[in-house]
Amino acid sequence: MLPAADAIVPDWPAPPGVRALFTTRVGGVSMAPFDSFNLGDHVRDEPLAVAGNRERLAALTSPARPVFLKQVHGTQIVRLMPDMPDGAVADACMVQGPGVAATIMVADCLPVLFAHTSGTAVAAAHAGWRGLADGVIEVTARALHNAAGEGEIIAWLGPCIGPKAFEVGAEVCEAFVAVDHEAAAHFWPLGKGKFMADLQALARLRLQAVGITNVHGNDGSPPWCTVTQTSHFFSHRRDATILGSTGRMAACVWID
């Protein structure tokens, strides 16, 4: 799974005409601690470097243009249009034709890419624990079904903070278990109100609940962990306290 170049190309049975990628921290022009392919314009990186990196991403998704959201750990989804500017406040986005790439940025949170098997609609969701607990996957799946009909949806889970690195408080466990008691199986108590959590497994549980069982990508194994795979991925939890900030990677899906 580990990338040989600047981006990971998802290994999933996407319908013809659907393309996707996930960037790594490699291949850009930013200096430390944003070295080198930082796509976030809100993390104190040099604006010209971010602009250069975004141009590089656009070259990878061409002729589709990546549209960047203002992510707030919520559940809002927007439909992207070819003339839509960056900056819509949302944590998920959907595309129904060529010209734009559904794009979300992460640095420990889970990126989830979706494709309707008809090939007529794709989506990307930013699934940190709060958005995941509040229903961002359910909202995205519903939007895809409304747009493309009741055919099958497939999903790909990108790199995120792994189950051996994701320490959370009791409120996180309670938020998931209140919705689905089976979620308790993906939390391990550490004592003093702390737990280790498996974010990708919690996402798979939510996907299954909305009928999405054709799921690929992150399986919780070490190569997918943004915290431990230092040379490949940015990690907010790993870097922000020590270095003051960290960069952002992008997951993109689009229709040719």
C-alpha positions in Angstrom: 0.0 0.0 0.0 2.8 2.4 0.8 3.2 5.0 -2.0 6.0 4.7 -4.6 5.4 8.3 -5.8 3.6 11.4 -4.6 0.2 9.9 -4.2 -1.6 6.7 -3.4 -4.1 5.5 -6.1 -6.9 3.6 -4.4 -7.2 -0.1 -5.2 -11.0 -0.4 -5.4 -13.4 -1.6 -8.1 -14.5 1.9 -9.2 -16.8 2.1 -12.2 -15.3 3.2 -15.6 -14.6 6.9 -15.7 -14.2 7.3 -11.9 -10.7 8.2 -10.7 -9.2 8.9 -7.3 -6.0 9.6 -5.4 -4.7 10.3 -1.9 -1.6 12.6 -1.6 1.3 11.9 0.7 3.6 14.4 2.3 6.1 13.8 -0.5 6.5 15.7 -3.8 5.8 19.3 -3.0 7.8 22.6 -2.3 7.0 23.5 1.3 9.7 23.8 3.9 9.7 22.1 7.3 7.6 21.4 9.3 5.3 21.4 6.2 7.7 19.4 4.1 6.9 19.0 1.4 3.4 18.5 -0.2 1.3 20.5 2.2 -2.1 21.5 0.8 -3.5 23.3 3.8 -3.7 27.1 3.5 -4.6 27.5 7.2 -1.6 26.0 8.9 1.0 28.9 8.8 2.8 27.5 5.7 4.1 30.0 3.2 1.1 30.9 0.9 3.2 30.7 -2.2 4.3 27.2 -1.3 0.7 26.1 -0.7 -0.3 27.6 -4.0 2.5 25.7 -5.8 1.5 22.5 -4.1 -2.2 23.0 -5.1 -1.1 23.5 -8.7 0.8 20.2 -8.5 -2.4 18.5 -7.2 -4.4 20.0 -10.0 -2.0 18.6 -12.5 -2.5 15.1 -10.9 -6.3 15.4 -11.2 -6.4 17.2 -14.5 -8.7 18.0 -16.3 -10.7 17.9 -13.1 -10.1 20.9 -10.7 -9.8 20.1 -6.9 -12.2 22.2 -4.9 -11.1 22.8 -1.3 -13.7 23.1 1.5 -13.6 24.9 4.8 -13.9 21.8 7.1 -15.4 22.2 10.5 -15.8 18.6 11.8 -19.5 18.7 10.9 -21.9 16.8 8.6 -22.8 19.3 5.9 -22.4 18.1 2.3 -22.2 20.3 -0.8 -22.6 19.5 -4.4 -19.6 20.8 -6.4 -20.2 22.6 -9.7 -17.5 23.5 -12.3 -17.5 27.2 -11.4 -17.6 26.7 -7.6 -14.8 28.5 -5.7 -12.9 27.1 -2.8 -14.1 27.8 0.8 -17.6 26.3 1.1 -18.2 25.3 4.8 -18.7 21.6 4.7 -17.1 18.3 5.6 -18.3 16.3 2.6 -18.8 17.0 -1.1 -20.4 15.3 -4.1 -19.7 15.5 -7.8 -22.1 14.5 -10.6 -20.1 15.2 -13.7 -16.7 16.0 -15.1 -14.6 19.2 -14.4 -14.2 19.1 -10.6 -12.7 16.8 -8.0 -14.4 16.1 -4.7 -11.6 16.9 -2.3 -11.1 16.8 1.5 -8.0 17.4 3.5 -6.8 15.3 6.5 -3.8 14.9 8.9 -5.1 12.1 11.2 -8.8 12.2 10.4 -10.2 9.5 8.1 -10.8 10.3 4.5 -13.7 8.3 2.9 -14.2 8.3 -0.8 -17.5 7.0 -2.3 -18.5 6.0 -5.8 -22.0 5.1 -7.1 -21.5 2.0 -9.3 -23.5 3.7 -12.0 -20.5 6.0 -12.4 -22.7 9.1 -12.3 -21.9 10.4 -8.8 -18.9 10.4 -6.4 -18.3 11.9 -3.1 -15.6 12.5 -0.4 -16.1 12.8 3.3 -13.9 14.1 6.2 -14.5 11.6 9.0 -12.8 12.7 12.2 -14.4 11.2 15.3 -16.9 14.0 15.8 -18.1 14.1 12.2 -18.3 10.3 12.1 -20.2 10.1 15.4 -22.6 12.8 14.2 -23.4 11.1 10.9 -21.2 12.4 8.0 -21.2 9.0 6.4 -25.0 8.7 6.6 -25.5 12.2 5.1 -23.1 11.4 2.3 -24.6 8.1 1.4 -28.1 9.6 1.4 -27.0 12.4 -0.9 -25.5 9.9 -3.3 -28.6 7.8 -3.4 -30.7 10.9 -3.9 -28.5 11.9 -6.8 -27.9 8.6 -8.6 -30.6 6.3 -7.4 -30.6 3.2 -5.3 -27.7 1.3 -6.9 -24.7 0.1 -5.0 -22.2 2.5 -3.4 -18.6 1.5 -2.9 -16.2 3.1 -0.5 -12.4 3.5 0.0 -10.9 4.4 3.4 -7.6 6.3 3.3 -4.8 6.6 5.9 -5.7 7.9 9.3 -4.6 7.7 12.9 -4.3 4.1 13.7 -5.8 2.1 16.6 -2.5 1.9 18.5 -2.1 5.7 18.4 -5.7 7.1 18.8 -6.2 7.7 22.5 -9.6 9.3 23.3 -11.7 10.3 26.3 -14.8 8.5 27.5 -17.1 11.1 25.8 -15.9 9.7 22.4 -16.7 6.1 23.3 -20.1 7.2 24.7 -20.9 9.2 21.5 -20.5 6.1 19.3 -22.0 3.5 21.7 -25.1 5.6 22.2 -25.9 5.2 18.5 -24.7 1.6 18.0 -23.7 -0.7 20.9 -21.5 -2.7 18.6 -19.2 0.2 18.5 -18.0 -0.7 22.0 -15.9 -3.5 20.4 -13.7 -0.9 18.8 -12.6 0.8 22.0 -10.1 -0.6 24.5 -10.0 0.9 28.0 -6.8 2.3 29.3 -8.1 3.4 32.7 -8.8 6.8 34.1 -11.5 7.5 31.5 -9.2 6.9 28.5 -9.6 4.5 25.6 -7.8 3.5 22.5 -10.1 3.7 19.4 -10.1 2.2 15.9 -11.4 5.0 13.7 -11.5 3.0 10.5 -13.4 0.1 12.1 -15.9 2.6 13.5 -16.3 4.0 10.0 -16.8 0.5 8.6 -19.6 -0.1 11.1 -21.3 3.1 10.0 -20.9 2.2 6.4 -22.4 -1.2 7.0 -25.4 0.3 8.8 -26.3 2.3 5.6 -25.8 -0.8 3.4 -22.3 0.0 2.1 -20.5 -3.3 2.4 -18.1 -3.0 -0.6 -15.4 -1.2 1.4 -11.7 -1.1 0.6 -8.5 0.5 1.7 -7.5 1.1 5.4 -7.8 -2.0 7.4 -6.2 -0.6 10.6 -2.8 -2.2 10.0 0.3 -0.2 10.7 1.1 1.0 7.1 -2.1 3.0 7.1 -1.3 4.9 10.3 -0.6 8.6 9.8 1.0 8.9 13.2 3.6 6.2 12.9 4.4 6.4 9.2 6.4 9.6 9.6 8.0 9.8 6.2 4.8 9.3 4.3 2.1 11.2 6.2 1.4 14.4 8.0 0.0 13.9 11.5 -1.6 16.7 13.6 -1.4 14.6 16.8 2.2 13.7 16.3 3.5 17.0 15.1 1.4 19.9 16.3 2.6 20.0 19.9 6.3 19.5 19.0 6.6 21.5 15.8 3.7 24.0 16.3 1.8 22.8 13.3 1.7 20.2 10.5 0.6 20.0 6.9 -2.5 18.5 5.3 -2.9 15.8 2.7 -5.8 15.5 0.3 -8.2 12.7 -0.9 -9.8 13.3 -4.3 -12.3 11.5 -6.4 -13.7 12.7 -9.7 -15.4 11.6 -12.9 -13.5 11.9 -16.2 
